[in-house]
Amino acid sequence: MLSGDEMFIVLKLTSGEQVMAVLSAEDEEYVQLVSPMCIRTIPVLQTGKEHITAAPLCPFTDDTTYILAKKDIIYLKKLHQAFVSHYKKIVTEYEEMTTFQPADESHKDWDDASMSPEEAKKRIEMLKDLAREETEERYQIFVQGDDTVH
């Protein structure tokens, strides 16, 4: 959890991402970031303005610490004080949002290893029915030809 005493930064990677983060350590070749959030701007054509979105640098992990090579960074600057509260709010909201919730039993995956043979047969029949419908729709249009011989 962020306390507010951290060094808040914004950086741009050579791959184009703009990132807000907490700089926790640095040496000659690397920087260590905590809770990096990618910032994207999306133009809104109707209003002529931009919409700003934020997402974790890697949303597929619970780890919040990243080490990046300085050679992959175009610039690294201190985050303007006006944006610190927004950054902290984004990080807090994401942490609350990613609390694990088990899947509902009615939405089991098709590759569930505990599937009974009866359930497997039922699903096979469903797939056959779908294939039959698709085949029937594909051949519904018939165009009358003529007697031309090539």
C-alpha positions as CSV (number, residue, x, y, z in Angstrom):
1,M,0.0,0.0,0.0
2,L,1.3,3.5,-0.8
3,S,1.9,5.9,2.0
4,G,2.6,9.1,0.0
5,D,6.2,9.5,1.0
6,E,7.4,7.5,-2.1
7,M,9.2,9.0,-5.2
8,F,6.4,9.1,-7.7
9,I,7.6,9.1,-11.3
10,V,6.4,9.1,-14.9
11,L,8.5,7.4,-17.6
12,K,8.3,6.6,-21.3
13,L,9.6,3.2,-22.5
14,T,11.2,2.7,-25.9
15,S,8.2,0.5,-26.8
16,G,6.0,3.6,-26.5
17,E,4.2,3.0,-23.2
18,Q,3.9,5.9,-20.7
19,V,4.1,4.6,-17.2
20,M,3.3,6.1,-13.8
21,A,5.1,4.3,-10.9
22,V,6.9,4.5,-7.6
23,L,10.7,4.5,-8.0
24,S,12.0,2.4,-5.2
25,A,15.7,1.8,-6.2
26,E,18.1,2.6,-9.0
27,D,21.7,1.8,-10.0
28,E,23.8,2.3,-13.1
29,E,21.8,0.0,-15.4
30,Y,18.4,-0.7,-13.8
31,V,15.5,0.9,-12.0
32,Q,13.1,-0.8,-9.7
33,L,9.5,0.2,-9.9
34,V,6.6,-0.5,-7.6
35,S,2.9,-0.6,-8.9
36,P,3.6,0.7,-12.5
37,M,0.5,1.7,-14.4
38,C,0.4,2.2,-18.1
39,I,-1.3,5.4,-19.2
40,R,-3.1,5.5,-22.5
41,T,-4.8,8.4,-24.2
42,I,-7.7,7.7,-26.5
43,P,-8.9,10.6,-28.8
44,V,-12.6,11.3,-28.6
45,L,-13.5,12.6,-32.1
46,Q,-16.9,14.0,-31.2
47,T,-15.5,16.4,-28.6
48,G,-12.0,16.9,-29.9
49,K,-10.6,15.9,-26.5
50,E,-8.8,12.9,-25.1
51,H,-9.9,10.1,-22.7
52,I,-7.1,8.8,-20.4
53,T,-7.1,5.2,-19.2
54,A,-4.8,3.4,-16.9
55,A,-3.9,-0.3,-16.5
56,P,-1.2,-2.2,-14.7
57,L,2.0,-2.7,-16.7
58,C,1.4,-6.5,-16.4
59,P,-2.2,-7.3,-15.3
60,F,-1.5,-11.1,-15.3
61,T,0.5,-11.1,-12.0
62,D,0.1,-10.2,-8.4
63,D,3.7,-9.0,-8.2
64,T,3.9,-5.2,-7.9
65,T,7.7,-4.8,-8.2
66,Y,9.4,-4.6,-11.6
67,I,13.1,-4.1,-12.6
68,L,13.6,-2.4,-15.9
69,A,16.8,-1.7,-17.8
70,K,17.6,2.0,-18.3
71,K,18.4,1.3,-21.9
72,D,14.7,0.6,-22.4
73,I,13.6,4.0,-21.0
74,I,13.4,7.2,-23.1
75,Y,12.8,9.5,-20.1
76,L,12.1,9.3,-16.4
77,K,10.7,12.3,-14.6
78,K,9.2,13.1,-11.2
79,L,5.4,12.9,-11.4
80,H,3.7,16.3,-11.1
81,Q,2.1,16.7,-7.6
82,A,-1.3,17.2,-9.1
83,F,-1.3,13.7,-10.5
84,V,0.0,11.8,-7.4
85,S,-3.5,11.5,-5.8
86,H,-4.9,10.2,-9.1
87,Y,-2.1,7.6,-9.4
88,K,-2.7,6.5,-5.8
89,K,-6.4,6.2,-6.4
90,I,-5.8,4.1,-9.6
91,V,-3.5,1.7,-7.8
92,T,-5.9,1.3,-4.8
93,E,-8.9,0.7,-7.1
94,Y,-7.0,-1.9,-9.1
95,E,-5.8,-3.7,-5.9
96,E,-9.4,-3.9,-4.7
97,M,-10.7,-5.0,-8.1
98,T,-8.3,-7.9,-8.5
99,T,-9.5,-9.9,-5.4
100,F,-10.0,-13.5,-6.6
101,Q,-13.5,-14.7,-6.9
102,P,-14.1,-18.4,-7.8
103,A,-16.1,-19.2,-10.9
104,D,-19.7,-20.0,-10.6
105,E,-20.3,-23.8,-10.9
106,S,-22.9,-23.2,-13.7
107,H,-20.1,-21.8,-15.9
108,K,-17.6,-24.7,-15.9
109,D,-15.0,-24.9,-18.6
110,W,-15.5,-27.4,-21.4
111,D,-12.1,-28.9,-20.6
112,D,-13.1,-29.7,-17.0
113,A,-11.4,-33.0,-16.1
114,S,-14.3,-34.1,-13.8
115,M,-16.8,-34.2,-16.7
116,S,-19.0,-37.4,-16.7
117,P,-19.3,-39.6,-19.8
118,E,-23.0,-38.6,-20.1
119,E,-22.1,-34.9,-20.1
120,A,-19.4,-35.5,-22.7
121,K,-21.9,-37.3,-25.0
122,K,-24.4,-34.4,-24.5
123,R,-21.8,-31.9,-25.5
124,I,-20.7,-33.9,-28.6
125,E,-24.4,-34.0,-29.7
126,M,-24.6,-30.2,-29.2
127,L,-21.6,-29.7,-31.4
128,K,-23.0,-32.1,-34.1
129,D,-26.2,-30.1,-34.1
130,L,-24.3,-26.8,-34.5
131,A,-22.3,-28.3,-37.4
132,R,-25.5,-29.5,-39.1
133,E,-27.1,-26.1,-38.8
134,E,-24.1,-24.4,-40.3
135,T,-24.0,-26.9,-43.2
136,E,-27.7,-26.4,-43.9
137,E,-27.4,-22.6,-44.0
138,R,-24.4,-22.8,-46.3
139,Y,-26.3,-24.6,-49.1
140,Q,-29.6,-22.8,-49.0
141,I,-28.9,-20.6,-52.0
142,F,-29.3,-22.3,-55.3
143,V,-28.6,-20.6,-58.6
144,Q,-30.2,-22.1,-61.8
145,G,-27.6,-22.6,-64.4
146,D,-27.9,-22.9,-68.2
147,D,-27.0,-25.7,-70.7
148,T,-23.6,-24.2,-71.7
149,V,-21.0,-26.8,-72.4
150,H,-17.3,-25.8,-72.1
